[in-house]
């Protein structure tokens, strides 16, 4: 049996990693692992308990009460299961996104989830996206891509996305949140966001989704035969 192929996609918040990785996985027939959703699930759990994502004592006290699982539906979409409940839709808020960045900085949280993420990659061809996939989670990934875009472009994309959903969106506020998230992710002590030395950087600021997909396929094709 051939060794499974793993494609690691890292990059800052709002770079389009999840959207791109999900579509790419579907086109290639790979499993898509959204690690951001995993950490959002953890953040959502502690939010329900009223525990601050900075409260390491509270997190340590209650983390054993948490179970996190990934399930895939018939269309290959990832669902996050928290203590037996599907919370996939509940975790998609800007507030939970900010808290996920903070809670993921704790070693006890990352250690709890590391084996789960690696196990999926051992059993399946995967596209996994996050902040430290190529540097920590899958340091021997077959292909590593660092997906990025300017903060301004990412903020505009997020604003447009929310408006399209019929939600209120303030560009300046979203830009501020993205800049704050970037600082948190790059300055945290545990597994900070950084580009792996053997990763290929792809700036999507001037590309649409189709352009990004084609660029990524070219990068992948240079490394593996699909």
Order of alpha helices (4+ residues) and beta strands (2+ residues): beta-alpha-beta-alpha-alpha-beta-beta-beta-alpha-alpha-beta-beta-alpha-alpha-beta-alpha
